[in-house]
Amino acid sequence: MPEADKGKEAKDFFTEVPQKTNGFFLKGSGSLDWGMQNRLARIFNPKSGRTVMLAVDHGYFQGPTTGLERIDLSIVPLLPHADALMLTRGILRTVIPSSFTKAIVLRASGGPSILKELSNERLAVDMEDATRLNVSALAVQVFIGGEYETQSIENMTQLVDLGNQYGIPVLAVTAVGKDMARDARYFRLACRMCAELGAHFVKSYYIPDGFDTVTSSCPVPIVMAGGKKLPELDALTMAYNAVDQGASGVDMGRNIFQSDAPIAMIKAVGKVVHDKMKPKQAYELYKDLKQKELGKKKGKK
């Protein structure tokens, strides 16, 4: 039992100051439970309202990807510079140090490899295992326009129900169907469907024409997918345009870990996302940091 204060009268009631309840900073998340909001605040920086997620989950359907052959050597050095890490539970348990305290977004769907129909996914993670891993969110692929569209939607809604029960947000990752045009009309459809059916945030690709209509018509945060490897200036420009047009951050993989200087690149992306540094200025920063990074590597040889 704590020792009681004897003879001391509580007095600091501040009766003239009404208690203030601050609203949650993230779009569409104000009515979520405290635990759900707390997990989202680990992913999204409360100061900027945005995130730099590092996606390294490519191996769950395509095996060792260029730049991810040795995650312990290529990705672990990048961890201090990311707001969140998106990966599978196998890589989390075998490679990522348990001293890593930033947000984990866990890939929760899977099944077919690149040799089969990719949209034929199932849920691949038990919710109790996700809580054992202390994850901040679960990611599920949604194939709007794909052969197994309805199945992927059902995967997402089942995960949302479980996420609401356990207090873990769900990220819906949109995938473009083979016969669907990658345009604003498609992504408005895909992102809105995911949000309407309960996803707490959505990952989607950037498109030059009409991306602002995608973000404005989606009632939950959209995180831009990095996609295929681009020249560094182009990738930084894409990230800047996405944030400028309403994205709540980026989830980049290949444009970071396949860069000639991955640490320099993720730092430059962070400046674009959180500080809205202009792309050309961020590219100059990247080049300066690249020289230092490559110089350190030479010094170790």
C-alpha positions in Angstrom: 0.0 0.0 0.0 1.3 3.5 -0.8 1.9 5.6 2.3 -1.0 8.1 2.9 -0.4 11.8 3.0 -1.3 12.8 6.5 -2.4 16.3 7.2 -2.1 17.5 3.5 -5.2 18.8 1.9 -5.5 18.5 -1.9 -5.8 22.0 -3.3 -4.8 22.3 -7.0 -8.2 21.7 -8.6 -8.0 24.6 -11.0 -11.8 25.0 -10.9 -11.7 27.9 -13.3 -9.9 25.9 -16.1 -12.2 23.6 -18.1 -10.7 20.2 -18.9 -9.7 20.1 -22.5 -10.0 16.9 -24.6 -7.7 17.2 -27.6 -8.9 15.7 -30.9 -6.8 13.0 -32.6 -4.6 14.4 -35.3 -5.1 11.8 -38.0 -7.8 12.0 -40.7 -10.8 9.9 -40.1 -9.4 8.4 -36.8 -11.1 10.6 -34.2 -13.6 8.0 -33.0 -11.2 5.1 -32.7 -10.4 3.6 -29.3 -7.4 4.9 -27.4 -5.2 1.8 -28.1 -6.0 2.1 -31.9 -5.1 5.8 -31.9 -1.9 5.1 -29.9 -0.8 2.5 -32.4 -1.5 4.9 -35.3 0.5 7.6 -33.6 3.5 5.3 -33.6 3.2 5.0 -37.4 2.3 8.6 -38.2 4.4 11.3 -36.7 2.1 13.4 -34.5 4.0 16.6 -35.4 3.8 16.3 -39.2 0.8 13.9 -39.4 2.7 11.8 -41.9 4.9 8.7 -42.1 7.9 7.2 -43.9 7.2 3.5 -43.9 9.9 1.2 -45.2 8.4 -1.7 -47.1 10.5 -4.9 -47.1 7.8 -7.5 -47.4 8.4 -8.3 -51.1 9.7 -11.8 -50.4 6.3 -13.1 -49.2 5.4 -13.7 -52.9 8.5 -13.3 -54.9 11.3 -14.6 -52.8 14.7 -12.9 -52.5 14.3 -9.5 -54.1 17.2 -7.4 -55.3 18.3 -5.5 -52.3 16.6 -7.9 -49.9 18.9 -10.9 -50.3 20.4 -10.2 -46.8 18.0 -8.1 -44.8 20.3 -8.1 -41.8 22.9 -6.3 -43.9 20.8 -4.1 -46.2 17.8 -3.1 -44.1 18.8 -3.2 -40.4 21.1 -0.1 -40.9 18.1 1.8 -42.3 15.8 1.2 -39.3 16.7 4.3 -37.3 15.6 6.5 -40.2 12.1 5.0 -40.8 8.9 5.8 -38.9 7.6 2.3 -39.5 8.7 -1.0 -40.9 6.4 -3.1 -43.1 7.4 -6.8 -43.3 6.5 -10.4 -42.6 6.5 -12.1 -39.2 9.2 -14.5 -40.5 11.7 -11.7 -41.2 10.6 -9.9 -38.0 11.4 -12.8 -35.8 14.6 -13.9 -37.5 16.3 -10.7 -38.5 15.0 -7.6 -36.8 16.5 -6.8 -33.4 13.9 -6.8 -30.6 15.4 -3.5 -29.4 13.8 -1.9 -32.4 11.1 0.3 -30.9 9.4 1.9 -33.9 6.2 0.9 -35.5 5.8 -2.5 -37.1 3.2 -3.0 -39.9 2.9 -6.7 -40.3 1.9 -8.4 -43.6 -1.1 -10.5 -42.7 -2.1 -11.9 -46.1 -0.4 -14.3 -48.5 -0.6 -17.6 -50.3 0.3 -17.6 -54.0 3.7 -16.9 -55.4 4.6 -15.0 -58.6 4.1 -18.3 -60.4 0.3 -18.3 -59.7 -2.6 -16.0 -59.6 -1.6 -13.4 -57.1 -5.1 -12.3 -56.1 -5.9 -15.8 -54.6 -4.6 -14.7 -51.2 -5.9 -15.7 -47.7 -5.3 -14.4 -44.3 -1.9 -15.7 -43.2 -1.5 -14.4 -39.6 -3.3 -15.2 -36.4 -4.4 -12.2 -34.4 -3.0 -13.6 -31.2 0.4 -14.0 -32.9 0.2 -10.4 -34.1 -0.3 -9.2 -30.5 2.6 -11.4 -29.3 4.7 -9.5 -31.8 3.4 -6.1 -30.5 2.6 -4.8 -34.0 1.2 -1.4 -34.6 -0.9 -2.4 -37.7 -1.7 -5.3 -40.0 -1.6 -5.1 -43.8 -3.8 -7.0 -46.1 -3.8 -7.0 -49.9 -7.0 -6.0 -51.7 -7.3 -6.9 -55.4 -10.1 -4.6 -56.8 -10.7 -5.9 -60.3 -8.7 -9.1 -59.7 -10.0 -12.6 -60.2 -10.4 -13.1 -56.5 -11.6 -9.6 -55.7 -14.4 -10.7 -53.4 -12.2 -13.1 -51.5 -9.6 -10.4 -50.9 -12.3 -8.0 -49.7 -13.5 -10.7 -47.3 -10.0 -11.1 -46.0 -9.9 -7.4 -45.3 -13.2 -7.3 -43.5 -12.4 -10.3 -41.4 -9.1 -8.7 -40.4 -10.9 -5.3 -39.7 -13.3 -7.1 -37.3 -10.4 -8.8 -35.5 -8.4 -5.6 -35.5 -11.3 -3.7 -33.9 -11.6 -6.4 -31.3 -7.9 -6.4 -30.4 -7.2 -2.6 -31.0 -4.9 -3.1 -34.0 -5.4 -0.9 -37.1 -5.7 -2.5 -40.6 -3.9 -1.2 -43.7 -5.6 -2.1 -46.9 -3.0 -2.4 -49.7 -4.6 -1.8 -53.1 -3.4 -3.9 -56.0 -4.2 -3.1 -59.6 -6.2 -5.8 -61.5 -4.6 -6.9 -64.8 -7.3 -5.4 -66.9 -7.8 -2.2 -64.9 -6.3 1.1 -66.0 -4.0 2.7 -63.5 -5.9 6.0 -63.3 -7.7 8.2 -60.8 -11.1 6.5 -61.5 -9.7 3.1 -60.5 -7.9 4.3 -57.4 -10.9 6.4 -56.2 -12.9 3.1 -56.5 -10.3 0.9 -54.8 -9.5 3.3 -51.9 -13.1 4.3 -51.2 -14.2 0.7 -51.1 -11.5 -0.2 -48.6 -12.4 2.7 -46.4 -16.1 2.1 -46.6 -15.6 -1.5 -45.6 -13.6 -0.5 -42.5 -9.8 -0.2 -43.4 -8.2 2.3 -41.0 -5.7 3.5 -43.6 -5.0 2.6 -47.3 -1.9 2.2 -49.4 -2.2 3.3 -53.0 -0.1 4.2 -55.9 0.6 7.8 -57.0 -0.8 8.9 -60.4 0.1 12.3 -62.0 -3.5 13.1 -63.0 -6.2 13.3 -60.3 -4.3 12.0 -57.3 -5.8 14.8 -55.2 -9.3 13.4 -56.0 -8.2 10.0 -54.7 -7.0 11.4 -51.4 -9.9 13.9 -51.0 -12.6 11.2 -51.6 -11.1 8.7 -49.2 -12.1 9.4 -45.6 -9.1 7.7 -44.0 -5.3 8.4 -44.6 -3.7 7.3 -47.8 0.0 6.2 -47.8 1.7 6.3 -51.2 3.2 3.1 -52.5 6.7 3.6 -53.8 6.4 1.1 -56.7 9.2 0.2 -59.0 12.7 1.7 -58.8 13.0 5.2 -60.2 15.9 7.6 -60.5 16.3 9.3 -57.1 15.1 12.7 -58.2 12.0 11.2 -59.8 11.2 9.2 -56.6 11.7 12.3 -54.4 9.4 14.3 -56.8 6.8 11.6 -56.7 6.9 11.6 -52.9 6.6 15.4 -52.7 3.7 15.5 -55.1 1.8 12.8 -53.3 2.2 14.5 -49.9 1.3 17.9 -51.5 -1.8 16.4 -52.9 -3.1 14.9 -49.7 -1.2 11.7 -49.0 -0.3 11.1 -45.3 3.1 9.7 -46.1 4.8 7.1 -48.2 5.6 3.4 -48.0 8.7 3.0 -50.0 10.8 -0.1 -50.6 12.7 -0.5 -53.8 13.2 3.3 -54.2 15.1 3.2 -51.0 16.9 -0.2 -50.6 17.8 -0.4 -54.3 19.3 3.1 -54.3 23.1 3.4 -54.5 23.0 5.1 -51.1 20.0 3.8 -49.2 20.6 5.7 -45.9 21.0 8.9 -47.8 17.8 8.2 -49.8 15.6 7.4 -46.8 16.9 10.6 -45.0 16.0 12.6 -48.1 12.6 11.0 -48.3 12.0 11.9 -44.7 12.8 15.5 -45.3 10.3 15.6 -48.2 7.6 13.9 -46.3 7.9 15.5 -42.9 9.3 18.9 -43.8 7.9 19.2 -47.4 11.4 19.9 -48.7 11.3 20.6 -52.4 12.5 17.7 -54.6 15.6 19.4 -56.1 16.7 20.5 -52.6 16.1 17.0 -51.3 18.1 15.6 -54.2 21.0 17.8 -53.4 20.8 16.6 -49.8 20.8 13.0 -51.1 23.9 13.6 -53.2 25.8 15.2 -50.2 24.8 12.3 -47.9 25.6 9.8 -50.6 29.2 10.9 -50.8 29.5 10.6 -47.0 27.8 7.2 -47.0 29.9 5.7 -49.8 33.0 7.2 -48.2 32.3 5.4 -45.0 31.9 2.1 -46.9 35.2 2.6 -48.6 36.9 3.3 -45.3 35.6 0.0 -43.9 37.1 -2.1 -46.8 
